[in-house]
Amino acid sequence: MKRVLTAAALIPIVVYTVLFANFWIFLAVLATVAVLCYYEYDGIAAEYGFGRPGPLGYGAGLLVLIWERDAWLLMAGFLLLAIALSMRAGDLAKSFPRAALLTAGVLYVFGCWRFAVPLREQSPHWLMYALLLNWVGDIGAYYAGRRFGRHKLAPRVSPQKSWEGSASSIVTSMVVGGAYLVRFVPGVSIWQAALLTAAANAAGQLGDLAESAIKRGAGVKDSSGILPGHGGFLDRVDSTLFTLPVVYAWVKLL
């Protein structure tokens, strides 16, 4: 019940922010979510024993999020700065791994969320679609996995996930997400919507497993308890972080 109530509270906020809010409200909400995700990542990363990546990640991440020019140049500069600053640490055996965790977190959280901005500029429905296909995919995987799940997908990383649930996630996303894309984004054919949705959903499932692996390596169950029934923000958007670059690549290239 907690899971349903939390979703019922969040979905109207997300729909309004993506489809109807002005740019500054959208950017403020996006930055807030990204900061919360990085805060949770920072706590998980600290459990690896190299220390917290630190506050530098917040400033660098927000800059990546709002930077209008070549973000890759910015990221390269930040990577070099993080490595250079690691030389100041008292324990050099931990300084470089800590710099690596810092850089990975900025790219993982803020770098992936950055793709939400040009997607919304292209059309708010592109971004809504990228979020929707993971929502419905999760629902399909949850119910099909509980009822029909027999073959474990990745037992070492996430013992509860099954191949049956994974297949149901892709099918559910293709039906609902694909229909949304064809309906609201002009020029997208049915086969294009099906192909993109299958690829984006697969990327999202990989993102879910990747975050599970990060948490398991750190000995952490949930990224936080801020969302009742869901864990933390990072737990809720781990699929989206992998999906956004795939959808953006499709829009950019095709």
Disulfide bonds with the S-S distance in Angstrom:
none
